[in-house]
Amino acid sequence: MASNVEAPERWYLALLGFAEHFRTSSPPKIRLCVHCLQAVFQFKPPQRIEARTHLQLGSVLYHHTKNSELARSHLEKAWFISQQVPQFEDVKFEAASILSELFCQQNLVDSAKPLLRKAIQISQQTPYWHCRLLFQLAQLHTLEKDLVSACDLLGVGAEYARVVGSEYTRALFLLSKGMLLLMERKLGEVHPLLTLCGTIVENWQGNPIQKESLRVFFLVLQVTHYLDAGQVKSVKPCLKQLQQCIQTISTLHDDEILPSNPADLFHWLPKEHMCVLVYLVTVMHSMQAGYLEKAQKYTDKALMQLEKLKMLDCSPILSTFQVILLEHIIMCRLVTGHKATALQEISQVCQLCQQSPRLFTNHAAQLHTLLGLYCISVNCMDNAEAQFTTALRLTTHQELWTYIVTNLASVYIREGNRHQDLYSLLERINPDHNFPVSSHCLRAAAFYIRGLLSFFQGRYNEAKRFLRETLKMSNAEDLNRLTACSLVLLGHIFYVLGNHRESNNMVVPAMQLASKIPDMSVQLWSSALLKDLNKALGNTMDAHEAAQMHQNFSQQLLQDHIAACSLPEHNLISWTDGPPPVQIQAQNGPTTSLASLL
């Protein structure tokens, strides 16, 4: 009798062993793995084994094949049967979790939501699964841009974690909610929440890596909050803490000891991903502050690490990190006079977006904005306008919208004949009243645009008022590039007014700052002014030196201009609709020789 009871276990374990052997072979033999698991049903197994086998088959088919219908059928059976078996939580809730993922993959979100809600409702006695399913449903609402429902669920999760005595997971829920509130720009709710999170994180005594990862999450939110507000100087202490924190994490060894509370069994991000994220926010800071060589250095480090990670890990967040890094370094290249490289990196972003529709949906507006900036740099103003107009149509993000409008206004100013369009734009980004966002940096830029327009219209006193406002704001937060642009434009105004001494006092520091950034356009502009100023002041040697500098900058920019416009990727400036064009093949780097183009 005993041998009859043991028999199903022996054959089941044997088939399971074979299935696992085939699954983990190199390369995996998925067809044989599936055959072994299917063979289990020939033995008419008890419900527990039947449900578990359906889950295993569904999981293997979902993760390793394109047979989503068969995967769905097995997962639905696992979910249905497991609900009839007492104390079978792991199989039941794993089936619900994977099945809802599969529904989302098939764009059946309305099937995923009720499934997750049911699983959440019946998992309250199983802390790990209850928390995991709450996170999953919150993520689903976030992907659907329903941030209010997502925040509500994260609030429920935080309260549940508090009740079951998991301060660690409570902090994860609250920090996730803080991230969504920042995305929604609900700053009034963010401040008290981050204050509470800070207290919980500091007071929590547990696994050192988990504690430090909470601190990284908390500090990343603080840093991005400051950067969103354009407060480049104010963020420095937080950013320094974040960099120290990631150094601490990289010296800690992963503890294999499992937490005693099952609700604590969560990780925010692997520490390798956190390293890339810290590089990323450092690049964002360097870009805003105008430390472009520093931005380049950290981008190179981050992209190198990303390449290594992507060989082993196909997590979608890595592609998102890569796109955001490229977006920032492209802006740096355009400022430093490397348009050809920038164009190839724009094409690289297009390729990444071709591989992921979700990535394209989230970054299409940024991609068209970058193309608009590139068009300005090669003086294709009609294309720049078309790109910015497309970007405005695709974005709902207020800061990005304001940034695009500011750049579009600069295009209209250069064209000189778009008065009505220009005035209606400027009304929407008036820095003196009702400015649409709280960003210090964007408001300073809006004053600069007003100053630029007044300069072109010959209203010099008004231009000086706007530019002094820009200088005051950019000096307050170390916005070096805006400072350099404002100084050189003020220098130009004083030169036109015949006040050569005052002009010199503006242009010399503008040139020094532009060299430090380095900003090629401001250096070109400053050297032209210095040449004329020194000539007017009778400083022949200095005038000759400035003329030589101006010629060098002109030559570099001209060569780069020819190189960029000769690339096949230059055709991207005409793309304003639909997904990125496939036929433009990006190269891995700037391989075109300048000599062959000249």
BAZA-402416 format. One record per atom (N, C-alpha, C, O): residue in one letter; z, x, y. Coordinates in steps of 0.2 Angstrom, whole numbers, plus 5000, padded with zeros to 4 digits. Last residue first. Layout:
BEGIN
aZXY...
***
This chain:
BEGIN
l476351785334l476251805341l475551835342l475351855347l476651765321l476551705325l476251725332l475951685336s476951885315s476351855313s476151795317s475551765317a478151915322a477551955323a476951925321a476451925324l479051825316l478851815323l478151855325l477751835328s478851765300s478951825304s478651805311s478151785312t479851645292t479251655296t479351715300t479851715304t481051615286t480651665283t480051685287t479751735286p482551555289p481951565293p481551625290p481751685292g482851475272g483051505278g482451525283g481851515281n482251395263n482951405263n483251445269n483851445270q481151265270q481351325267q482051345267q482451315271a480751095267a481151145270a481151215267a481151215260q479251005267q479651055263q480051105267q479751145271i478850855270i479050915274i479450955270i480050935269q478750735262q478250795262q478350855266q478050905264v479750645265v479750685259v479350745259v479450805257p480550595279p479950605276p479950655270p480250715272p482050495278p481750565280p481050575276p481050555270p481850315279p482150375276p481750435279p481150435281g481450235295g481550235288g481850305286g482150345290d480750315310d480950255306d480950265298d480650315296t480350425317t480850385320t481050325316t481450275318w479650585317w479950535313w480450495316w480950515318s479150675325s478850615326s479150565321s478950505322i479850795322i480050765329i479650695330i479850655334l479450845311l479950795310l480150755317l480450705317n478550945313n478250875313n478850825312n478650765313h479251055311h479151035318h478950965318h479050925323e479051095298e479651055300e479651025307e479950975308p478051195299p477951125297p478451075298p478351015299l478251295314l478451275307l478251205305l478151165309s477851315327s477351335321s477551315314s477151315310c478951295334c478351245335c477851255329c477451215328a479751405331a479951345329a479351295329a479251255324a478951515337a479151515330a479351445327a479051425322i478951475350i478251485346i478451475339i478051445335h480251485353h479951425354h479251425350h479151375347d480551625351d480851575347d480551505347d480451475342q479751675361q479551695354q479851645349q479551625345l480451625372l479751605371l479551615364l479251575360l481651675371l481651605371l480951585369l480751535365q481351815373q481651795367q481551715366q481451695360q480751805386q480351835380q480651805374q480351785369s481851765394s481251725394s480851745387s480551695384f482751875392f482951805390f482351765389f482251725384n481951975398n482151985391n482351915388n482151895383q481851925411q481251935408q481451935400q481051915396h483151925415h482851865415h482251865411h482051825407m483452065415m483752025411m483451955410m483351935404q482552105426q482452135419q482752085414q482552075408a483152035436a482452025434a482352045427a481952005424a484352105437a484352035435a483652015433a483651975428e483952235440e484252225434e484252155432e484152135426h483352205453h482952225448h483252215441h482952205436a484552165460a484052115459a483552135453a483352095450d485252285460d485552225456d484952175455d484952145449m484352355468m484552385461m484752325457m484552315451t484452285480t483852295477t483952315469t483552285465n485252185489n485452225483n484852235478n484752205473g484952085499g484752155500g484952205494g484952265495l485251955497l485751995500l485552075501l485952115503a484051915491a484251885498a484751925501a484751935507k484151985479k483551995483k483751975491k483652015495n485251925474n485251995475n484752015480n484852055484l484751795472l485251805476l485351875479l485351895485d483651815463d483551785470d484051805474d483951815480k484451865452k483851895454k483751875462k483651925466l485351755450l485551825452l485051865455l485151905459l484451655445l484851645452l485051715454l485051725460a484051715433a483551695438a483851685445a483651715450s485251725427s484951785428s484351775433s484251815438s485551585425s486051625429s485651695431s485651715437w484551545416w484651505423w485051555428w484851565433l484851625405l484151625408l484251595416l483951625420q486151575402q486051655404q485351655408q485251695412v485951445399v486351465405v486251535407v486251555413s485151465387s484851425393s485251445400s484951455405m486051535379m485451565381m485151535387m484951565392d487651565378d487251515379d486651535382d486651565388p488751635365p488251645371p487751585371p487551565366i489851655376i489751595372i489351615365i489551595360k489751765384k490251765379k490151705374k490351715368s488751735393s488651785388s489151785383s488951805377a489351625400a488751615396a488551665391a488351655385l490351705407l490551655402l489951635397l490051625391q489451775415q489951815410q490151765405q490251785399m488751675422m488451725418m488851755413m488751765407a489851625429a489451575425a489051625420a489051605414p490351725437p490751705431p490351655426p490451655420v489051735445v489351785441v489751765436v489651785430v488951605452v488451625446v488751685442v488551685436m490051595461m489951545455m489551575450m489651565444n489851695470n490551685467n490551635461n490951635457n488551675474n488751735470n489351725466n489451745460s488751565482s488351555476s488551615471s488551595465e489551615492e489851565488e489451555482e489751545476r488551705498r489151735495r489451685490r489651705485h487551615502h487451655496h488051685493h488051695487n487151475507n487851505506n487851555501n488051535495g485951395507g485951465511g486651495511g486751545514l485851295499l486151275506l486151345510l486351335516v485351355488v484951305491v485151295498v484751295503y486651415484y486051455485y485551415490y485251435494f487451305481f487551345487f487051395489f486951405495i486651255470i486751215476i486951255482i486651245487h486851365461h486151345463h486251305469h485851315474g488251355459g487951415462g487251405464g487051425470l488351235452l488651245459l488351305463l488151295469l487651275441l487351225445l487651225452l487251215457v488551375436v487851395438v487551335442v487151355446l489751295434l489751345438l489051365441l488851385446s489251205424s489451175431s489451235436s489251225442c489051285413c488451245416c488651225423c488251225427a490351335411a489751385413a489151345416a488851365421t491051225408t491251265413t490651305416t490451305422l490351185396l490351135402l490551175408l490251165414r490751285388r490051275390r489951235396r489551245400n492251285388n491851345391n491151325392n490851345398l493451195390l492751175388l492251225391l491951215396d494851205392d494451265389d493851245386d493551265381e495451095398e495451095391e495051145388e494851145382a495451125412a496051095409a496051105401a496651115398n494051155414n494551205414n495251185411n495551225407s493551025413s493351075408s493851135408s493951165402m494150965424m494250935418m494050985412m494450995407k493651045435k494351035434k494551005427k495051035424l492251035433l492651095432l493351095431l493651125427t492050895435t491850925429t492250995427t492551005422e492450895449e492750855444e492650885437e493150885433r491450975454r492151005454r492550965450r493050985447l490350895451l490350955448l491050985448l491351015443f490550785460f490550775453f490650845449f490950845444r490450865473r491050825471r491150815463r491650825460k489250915473k489750965472k490450925470k490850945467a488450795474a488350835468a488950885467a489250895462e488750765487e488950715481e488950755475e489450755470n488150865493n488950855494n489150815488n489750825485y486850855490y487150905488y487950905488y488350925484r485650765485r486250745488r486850795486r487150785482g484450795479g484550825486g485150805489g485350815495q484150745467q484050705473q484150735479q484050705485f484650845459f483950835459f483750795465f483150795467f486050825462f485650895464f484950885464f484650905469s486250705456s486350715463s485950775466s485750775471l486050745443l485650695446l485650695453l485150705457l487150835441l486450855440l485950805443l485450825447g488250745443g488150805447g487350825447g487050845452r488050665432r488050635439r487850695444r487550685448i488250755422i487650725422i487550695429i487050695432y489650795424y489150845425y488450805426y488050835430f490250675421f490350695428f489750745429f489450745435a490050675407a489750615412a489750635419a489250625423a490750785403a490050785403a489750735407a489150745410a492050725405a491850785409a491150795409a490850805414r491950625395r492050605402r491850665407r491550655412l491850705384l491350665385l491350645393l490850635396c493150765384c492550805384c491950765387c491550795391h494050665383h494050705389h493450745390h493150745395s493750505376s493650575375s493650615382s493150595386s493850365375s494450405378s494350485378s494750525380v492450275381v492850305376v493450345379v493350365385p491750215392p491850185386p492250215381p492450175376f492550195408f492250245404f492350215397f492850205395n492950125420n492750095413n492350135409n491850115406h492550245432h492850185430h492550155424h491950155423d491950365433d492450345438d492850285436d493450275438p490950385424p491650425423p492150405428p492750415426n489950275417n490250295423n490950325422n491350285420i489050235407i489450295406i489750315413i489650375414r488350125412r488650115405r489150175404r489550175399e487650175423e488150125424e488650115418e489150095418l486750255417l487250285420l487850235422l488450255422l485750165412l486150205407l486750235411l487350225408s485250115424s485650065419s486050105414s486550085412y484750225430y485350195433y485650145428y486250145428l483650255420l484250305422l484850265424l485350275422d482850145422d483150165415d483750205416d484250195413q482450165435q482850105433q483150115427q483750095426h481850295436h482450285440h482850225437h483450225436r481050395430r481350345426r481950315429r482450305426n480450515434n480150445436n480450385432n480050335432g481050625429g481050615436g480750555439g480750535444e481350705418e480650665418e480550645426e479950645428r482650745420r482150795419r481450765420r480950795424i483250615419i483350655425i482750705425i482450715430y482950575406y482650535411y482750575418y482250575422v483750675399v483050675398v482650635404v482150655406s485050645403s484750705405s484050715404s483650745408a485150515396a485150525404a484850585406a484450585411l485250565383l484650525385l484550525393l484050535396n486450625384n485950665383n485250635385n484850665387t487250505386t487350565390t486750605390t486450625395v486950435374v486750405381v486750465386v486350465390i487550515364i486850505364i486550485371i486050515374y488850505368y488550575368y487850565368y487450605372t489050365366t489150395372t488850465373t488550485378w488850365352w488450325356w488450355363w487950365367l489950445347l489250465346l488750425351l488350455354e490950355351e490950425354e490250455353e489950485358q490750235344q490750235351q490650305354q490250315359h489650195331h490150245333h490150255341h489750285343t488550135327t489050095330t489650135332t490150105334t486850185327t487550205327t487950145330t487750105334l485450155328l485750165321l486550175321l486850175316r485050155341r484950095336r485350095330r485550045327l485250285344l485650225347l485650165343l486150125343a484250345337a484950355335a485450305338a485850285335t483150295344t483250285337t483950285335t484250245331t483350355356t483350285356t483450255349t483750215347f483250495353f483850465355f483950385355f484450355353q481850495349q482450515344q483050485346q483450455342a481250455361a481150415355a481650435350a481950385346e481650565369e481850495371e481750455365e482250415363a481050675362a481750675363a481950595365a482450575362n479650635364n479950635357n480750635358n481050605353d479550655378d479450595375d479750585368d480050535366m479950795379m480350745382m480250675379m480650635378c479950935373c479550875371c479950815373c480250785368n480551065375n480251025380n479750965378n479250955382v481351115365v480651135365v480251095370v479551095370s482551055368s482551125368s481851155368s481651205371i482250915366i482450945373i482351015373i482051045378c482150925352c481550905356c481650925363c481150955367y483450955348y482951005347y482350985351y482051035354l484050835352l484250895355l483750945354l483550985359g483350745343g483250735350g483450795354g483150815359l483850795331l483150805332l482950795340l482550825343l485150755333l484950825332l484250835334l484050885337t484950615332t485250645338t485050725338t484850745344h484550595319h484050585325h484250615331h483950635336l485750635313l485150675311l484550665317l484250705319q486650535317q486750605319q486050645318q485950695322a486050425311a486050425319a486150495321a485850525326a486150455297a485550445300a485550455308a485150485311h487350465291h487250525295h486550515298h486250555302n487650355282n488150375287n487950435292n488350445297t486350345276t486650285280t487150315285t487150285291f486350465269f485850455274f486150395279f486050395285l487350445260l487450505265l486950485271l487150505276r486850345253r487450335256r487550385262r487750365267p485750405246p485650345251p486250335256p486150325262s485450565243s486050515243s485950465248s486050475254q484350645244q484750645237q485250585237q485450565232q484050635257q483550605253q483950595246q483750555242c485050715263c485150645264c484650605259c484750545257l484650845259l485350815257l485350745257l485650705253q483450845267q483450845260q484050825257q484050785252c484050835280c483550785278c483550785270c483550735267v484650955281v485050895281v484650835278v484950795275q483551045281q484051045275q484450985275q484550955269s483051005293s482650995287s483050995281s482950955276i483951075301i483950995301i483550975295i483650925292e483751205297e484351175295e484351095296e484651065292q482551215303q482551225296q483151195293q483151165288l482951205316l482451155314l482451155306l482451105303a483751315318a484051255319a483551205315a483851155312t482751425317t483351415312t483651345312t483751315307a482151395329a481751395322a482251385317a482151345312k483051415339k482751345338k482451335331k482551285327h484151495345h483851495338h483551435335h483851405331g484951495356g484251505357g483951525350g483451565349t486151445356t486151515356t485451535356t485251595356v485951305356v486251335362v486151405362v486051435368l485451285343l485051265349l485351295355l484951315360r486551335335r485851375335r485451355342r485151395345c487551235338c487651305340c486951345340c486851375345m486851125331m487051125339m487151195341m486951205347i486951175318i486251165321i486351165329i485951185333i488251175316i487951245316i487251235320i487051275323h488551035314h488851075320h488451145321h488351165327e487751005304e487650965310e487951005316e487651015321l488251085293l487551095296l487451065303l487151095307l489551015292l489451085294l488851105297l488751135302i489050895288i489450895294i489450965297i489350975303v488450925275v488050895281v488450905287v488050915292q489550975268q488951015269q488550995275q488351025280f490350865267f490650925271f490050965273f490050995278t489550785259t489750765266t489950825270t489750825276s489450865247s488850855251s489050835258s488650855263l490850845244l490550915245l489950915249l489850945254i490950715241i491350735247i491050805249i491050825255p490450695228p490050675234p490350705241p489950715246s490550815216s490950765220s490550755226s490350805230c490150905206c489650865209c489950805214c489650755215d490551065203d490851005205d490250965208d490050985213l490051195200l490451165195l490651095197l490951065192m489151215211m488951235204m489351205199m489151185193k489951185222k489451135220k489151155213k488851105210l490751295224l491051235222l490551185219l490651155214k489751385229k490151395223k490451335220k490351325214e489451315241e488851335236e489251345229e488951325224l490651315248l490351255246l489851265240l489751225235q490751445251q491251415247q490951355244q491051335238m489651455260m489751505254m490151475249m490051475243l490051365270l489451355266l489451395260l489251375255a491251435275a491251365272a490651355268a490751325262k490651555280k491251555275k491251495271k491251485265d489751505290d489551545284d490051545279d489851545273t490751435298t490251395295t489951435289t489851415283y491451545304y491751495299y491251455295y491451435290k490351605311k490751645306k491051595301k491051605295q489951505320q489551535315q489851565310q489651555304a491151495328a490951435324a490451455318a490451435313k491151615334k491751595329k491451545325k491651535319e490051605342e490051655336e490551645331e490451655325l490451495350l489951485345l489851545340l489651525334y491551425358y491651495354y491151495349y491251485343g491651305364g491051345366g491151415363g490951465366a492451205360a492751245365a492151295367a492251325372q491651135350q491851105357q492051145362q491951135368m491551235341m490951215344m491151175350m490851185355s492851255337s492551315340s491951285344s491751315349h493151135331h493551155337h493151205341h493051205347m492251135320m492251075325m492551095332m492351085337v492751245313v492051245316v492051195322v491751205327t493951185310t493951245314t493251255317t493251275323v493551085301v493851065308v493951125312v493951115318l493051175291l492651125294l492951105301l492551105306y494051245286y493551285289y493151235294y492951245299v494751135281v495051175286v494551215290v494551215296l493851095270l493951055276l494251085282l494151065288v493851205262v493251195265v493351145271v493151155277c495251195258c495051255261c494351245265c494351265271m495151075251m495551075257m495351135261m495351135267h494451105240h494151065245h494451065251h494151055257e495351185234e494751215236e494351175241e494051205245k496351095230k496451145236k495851185238k495851205244p495750925229p495950995226p495951045232p495651035237l496750805238l496050835237l496250905233l496850925234w497850725234w497450705239w496750735238w496250695238h498350665218h498250725222h497750695228h497350655227f499750585209f499050585213f499050655217f499450685218l500850535202l500350575199l499650575203l499150555200d501950465206d501850525210d501250565207d501050615210a502250365198a501850345204a501650405208a501350405213p503050415188p502250415187p501950395193p501350405193n504150545191n503950475193n503250465192n502850505195s504150675187s504550625183s504350555185s504450505181p502650765187p503150735191p503550685186p503250655182l502450895176l502250835178l502850805182l503350805180i502151065178i502651015177i502450955180i502250945186e501251155182e500951115176e501551065175e501451015171d500751205198d501351195193d501151145188d500851085189d499751325204d499751255202d500351245196d500351285191h500451435215h500151425209h500251355207h500751325208l500051475232l500451445227l500051435221l499451425221t499151535241t499551585238t500051545232t500251585228s498551425247s498151465242s498551525239s498251555234i499551365254i499351335248i498951385244i499051375237t499651455265t500251455260t499951415254t500151445248q498351435271q498551505268q499151495263q499151535258i498551305275i498051315270i498151385267i498051395261c499551335285c499751285279c499251295274c499451305268q498851405295q499451435291q499551395285q499751425279q497951305299q497751365296q498251405292q498151435287l498951215304l498451195299l498251255295l498151255289q499451285315q499851265309q499451245303q499651265298k498251295323k498551355320k499051335314k499051375309l498051155326l497551195322l497851255319l497751275313c499251135334c499151095327c498651135323c498751135317p498951225345p499551235341p499451195334p499651225329k497651165350k497751235347k498351245342k498351275337v497451045356v497451045349v497651115346v497851115340s497351075370s497951045367s498051045360s498551045357k496051115371k496551165372k497251135369k497651175366v495251005368v495151065364v495751115365v495851155360q495150855367q495650895370q495650965366q496150975362g494250745364g493950805368g494550855370g494450885376a494750655355a494950645362a494650705366a494750695372d494350715343d493950655345d494150635353d493650615356l495250815343l494550835344l494150775346l493750775351y496450745341y496350785347y495650795348y495450785354h496150695328h496350645333h496250685340h495950655345t495950805321t495350765322t495450715328t495050705331v497350855321v496850895324v496150855325v495950855331q497950745314q498150765320q497650805324q497450785330l497250755301l497250695305l497450705313l497150685317v497650885297v496950865298v496850805303v496450805307l499050865296l498850905301l498050895303l497850895308f499150775284f499450755291f499150795297f498950765302f498450855275f498150795277f498450765283f498050745288v499350965275v498650975277v498350915279v498050905284r500550895270r500550925277r499850945280r499650935285l500150865257l500250815262l500250835269l500050805274s500050995253s499350955253s499550895258s499050875261e501351035253e500851065257e500251025258e499951025263k501850955242k502150945249k501650975254k501550945259q501050995231q500950925234q501250915241q500950885245i501551125230i500851115232i500751045234i500351035239p502951105228p502751135234p501951125236p501851115241n503650955222n503151005220n502851035227n502551005231g504850905234g504550905228g504150965226g504251015229q505650825246q505750885242q505450875236q505750835231w505250755262w505050755255w505150825251w504850875253n505350775276n505950765272n505850765264n506350775260e504050795280e504550855281e505150845277e505450885274v503450675277v503150735274v503750795274v503850825269i504150585285i504150575277i503950645274i504350665269t503850625298t504550625295t504550625288t504950665285g502450605298g502750675299g503450685296g503650735293c502450465296c502150515291c502450585292c502650615287l502950425309l503350405303l503050455297l503450485293t501950475317t502650505318t503050485312t503350535309l500850405313l500850475311l501550505312l501750555309l501250275317l501150285310l501150365308l501450385303p501350285331p501950275327p501850295320p502350315317h499850315333h500450365335h501050355331h501350395328v499050215328v499050275325v499650315326v499950345322e499150105336e499450095330e499550165326e499950175322g498450145347g499150125348g499550115342g500150125342l497150175342l497650225344l498350205345l498850245343k496050125334k496650085335k497250135337k497750145333r494850175329r495050185336r495650145338r495750125344e494450165317e494450105320e494550115328e494550065332m494850295313m494050275312m493950215317m493450205320l496150285314l495850335318l495050315319l494750315324l496350195303l496550175310l496250215315l495950195321l496050285293l495650225294l495750195301l495250175305m497150375294m496450395294m495950335296m495450345300g498250295291g498150325298g497450345299g497150345304k497950265278k497950205283k497850235290k497450215294s498250385273s497550355272s497450305277s496950295279l499550395276l499050445279l498350415278l497950425283l500050295268l500150295275l499650335279l499350315284f499750345255f499550275257f499550275265f499050255268l500550465255l499750465254l499450405256l498950405260a501850425257a501550465262a500750465261a500350455266r501950355244r502050315251r501650355256r501350325260t501950465236t501350425236t501350375242t500850355245y503150525240y502550565240y501950515241y501550525245e504150425238e504050445245e503350485245e503050475251s504350315226s503950375227s503750385234s503250355237g505150205223g505450275224g505050325225g505250385223v504650085222v504750115216v504950185217v504950225212v504650055236v505050015232v505150045225v505750045222r503650145241r504350145243r504850115239r505350135237a502550085234a502750155233a503450165235a503850205232y502449965241y502649965234y502850035232y503350035228e502150005254e502749975253e502949975245e503549985244a500950065252a501450105255a502150075253a502650105251g500149955247g500250015243g500850055245g501250075241v500149885259v500449855253v500649915248v501149915245g499349975267g500049955269g500449925263g501049945262l498149965260l498550035260l499250025262l499750055260l497849835262l497949855255l498349925255l498849935251d497549845276d498049795273d498349815266d498849825265c496549935277c497149955280c497749905277c498249935275a495549855271a495749915268a496449945270a496849965266s495349755280s495649735273s495849795269s496349795266v494949825290v495549785291v495849775284v496449785283l493749885287l494349935287l494949895288l495449915286d492449865279d492949815281d493649855281d494049855276k491449945276k491549945283k492049895285k492149875290e491249965262e490949905265e491049895273e490849855276l492050075261l491350085260l490950025263l490350035265t493250005262t493150055267t492350065267t492050075272h493349925250h493249895257h493049945262h492749925267l493450035241l492849995241l492749955248l492249945250q494650085245q494050125246q493450085246q492950095250a495449985241a495450005248a494850045249a494550035255l495249985227l495049925231l495049945238l494549925242q495850115224q495150105223q494850045227q494350045229f497250095228f496750145232f496050135231f495650135235l497550005219l497549985226l497150035230l496750015234l497450075207l496950025208l496949995215l496449975218r498450165209r497750195208r497250135210r496750145213c499550085209c499450125215c498650145215c498350145220h499550035196h499549985202h499350025208h498950005212w499550155188w498950115188w498950065194w498450055197y500950195191y500350235192y499650195193y499350205197p501750075188p501650105195p501050155196p500750145201t501749945181t501450005179t501250045185t500750045187q502049815185q502549855181q502349925179q502649955175q500849775191q501449785195q502049825191q502449855194s499649735186s499849805184s500549825188s500649875188i499149615189i499449615182i499749685181i499949705175q498549635201q499049575200q499449585194q500049575194i497549735199i498149745203i498749695202i499249715202a496649655191a497049715188a497649735192a498149755189k496249565200k496549535194k497049595191k497549585189r495649655210r496149605212r496649585206r497249585206l494549705202l495149745204l495749705206l496349725205l493849585200l494049625194l494649665196l495249665193p493549545213p493949505209p494249545203p494849525201k492649665216k493249655220k493749605216k494349625215a491549675207a492049725207a492749705210a493249715208s490749575211s491049565204s491549615204s492049605200d490349605224d490649545223d490949535216d491349485215v489649725221v490249725224v490649665223v491249665223l488449775214l488849705212l489549715215l490049705211n487749895214n487749845220n488049775219n487849725222q487949975204q487449925203q487349875209q487049825209q489150035208q488450075207q487850035207q487350045209c490049935207c489849955214c489149995213c488749995218f490049925193f489849865197f489649885204f489049865206l490650045190l489950035188l489649975192l489049975193e491950025196e491450085198e490750065196e490350075200s492349925187s492249905194s491849965198s491449945202l492449995175l491949945176l491849925183l491249905185i493450085178i492850115177i492250055178i491750065181s494549995180s494350045185s493650065184s493250065189a494649925168a494549885174a494249935179a493849915183a494950025159a494249985158a494149955165a493549955167e496150065164e495550115164e494950075163e494450095167f496849955161f496749965168f496250025169f495850025174k496849955146k496649895150k496449915157k495949895160v497250075142v496650055141v496350005145v495850005148d498650075148d498150125150d497450105148d496950115152e499249965142e499149965149e498550015151e498150005155f499749885132f499149925131f498849945138f498249935139q500749795128q500849865130q500249905129q500349955125p499749675118p500349695122p500449765123p500249805118v498149625120v498549665116v499149685120v499049715126q497349555128q497649515122q498149555118q498449535114q496749645136q497149595139q497549555134q498049525135s495849705128s496449745129s496949695133s497549705132i494749625127i495149635121i495849655123i496349635121f494249635141f494349575138f494849575132f495349545132w493949775142w494449745147w494649675144w495249655145a493049795132a493749835132a494249795136a494849795134k492049715136k492349705130k493049735129k493549705127e491649785147e491849715148e492249695142e492749655142l491249905142l491849905146l492149835147l492749825147h490149865134h490649895131h491349895135h491849875133s489249825145s489449775139s490049805136s490549765134r489149935153r489449875156r489749835150r490249805150a488350015144a489050035146a489449975149a490049975147l487249935144l487649945138l488349975139l488849945136e486849955157e486949885154e487349895148e487849855147s486650095159s487250055163s487349985160s487949965160n486050215154n486050155150n486650115153n487150105149k485950345157k485750295162k485750225160k485550175163t487450445153t486850415152t486650365158t487050355162h488750485156h488250535153h487550505152h487150545150h489650385161h489650455164h489050505162h488850545165y489250275153y489250275161y489250345164y488850355168l489450315140l488850295142l488750295150l488250305153v490850355140v490350405139v489650385141v489250425144s491450225144s491550285148s490950335147s490650365152g491050145133g490850125140g490850185144g490450195148l491650215122l490950205123l490650195130l490150225132q493050195126q492750265126q491950265126q491650305129l493150055126l493250095132l492950165132l492550185137h492850035113h492350005118h492450045124h491950055128t493950095107t493350125106t492750095111t492350135113r495050015112r494950085114r494250115113r494050155117a494749895105a494749895113a494649975115a494249985120e494849935092e494249915094e494149915102e493649935104i496149975091i495650035090i494950005093i494650045096r496849855094r496949915098r496449965097r496149995102q496249765084q496149755091q496249825095q495849835099p495749865069p496149815073p496049815080p495649865083p493949875064p494649905066p495049845069p494849795071k492849865054k493149815056k493849835059k494349805056f492049975052f492649975048f493049915050f493649905047q491049985061q490849965054q491449955050q491449915044f491550035072f491549955072f491349935065f491449875063v491350165071v492050145071v492050065069v492450045066a490050195075a490250195067a490950165066a491050135061q490150215088q489850155086q490050145078q490150085076l490550355088l491050295091l490750225088l491150185087c489450415082c490150425079c490550365081c490950335077h488450385092h488350365085h489050365081h489250315078v488950455103v488950385103v488850355096v489150305095c488750585099c489450565101c489450485100c489950455098l487450595097l487850595091l488550575093l488850535088r487050575111r486750535106r487250535100r487350475097i487650695117i487950625118i487650575113i488050525112k488050835115k487650795111k487850725111k488150695107p488050955129p488350895126p487850855121p487250855123p487451125125p487551065129p487851005126p487751005119s489051125120s488651155126s487951165123s487851215119s490150985116s489751035114s489351065120s489351025126t490950875119t491150935123t490650995120t490851055123r490350775111r490350765118r490550835122r490250845127f490550825098f489850815101f489850815108f489450835112h491950815098h491650885096h490950875099h490650925103e492150685099e492450725104e492050795104e491950825109a491650635087a491350615094a491550665099a491150675103f492450695078f491750715078f491450695085f491050735088g493650635081g493650705081g492850725082g492750775086l493350505078l493550515085l493450595086l493150615091l493150505064l492550495069l492750515076l492250535079a494550545061a493950585059a493350575064a493050615066l495250435066l495350505069l494750555067l494650595071y494750335057y494650335065y494750405068y494350415072w495150375045w494450375046w494250375054w493750395056r496550375047r496150435045r495450435047r495150485050e496750245050e496950295055e496550355053e496350395058p496350165039p496050165045p496150215050p495650235054a497350225029a496650235029a496250225035a495950275037e498650185030e498450245034e497750255034e497450295038v498650075023v498850065030v498550125034v498350125039n498350125010n497950075013n498050065021n497550055025s499550195008s498850235009s498350185012s497950205016a500450105006a500550145012a499850175013a499650185019m500050044994m500050005000m500050045006m499650035011
***
